[in-house]
Amino acid sequence: MNVEKYSARLENEEGLSRTLGMHFISTPEPDTLMAKMAVDDRNKQTFGFLSGGATLALAENVAGLGLWHFAMVKWLWA
């Protein structure tokens, strides 16, 4: 899935994606979306591990972007 048109908006505008340092990655497969998020002070819990809430936020953002893309390409622009 090509996420270039979405990733600039998600990574540069204020919001959870930017706050937690999420980066969305384009893939050659049209139905695959990837993202990464470094573990740092923005998303670690007090013991130094990645916060479960940050993990769920990453999953929710990936699912939301994937659904948005699918809805736009498959349903609305078909």
Protein Blocks (a to p, Z undefined) as FASTA:
>chain_A
ZZklmmmmmmmpgcfklmnopacdddfbfkbccddddddfklpcfkopacfklmmmmmmm
mmmmmmmmmmmmmmmmZZ
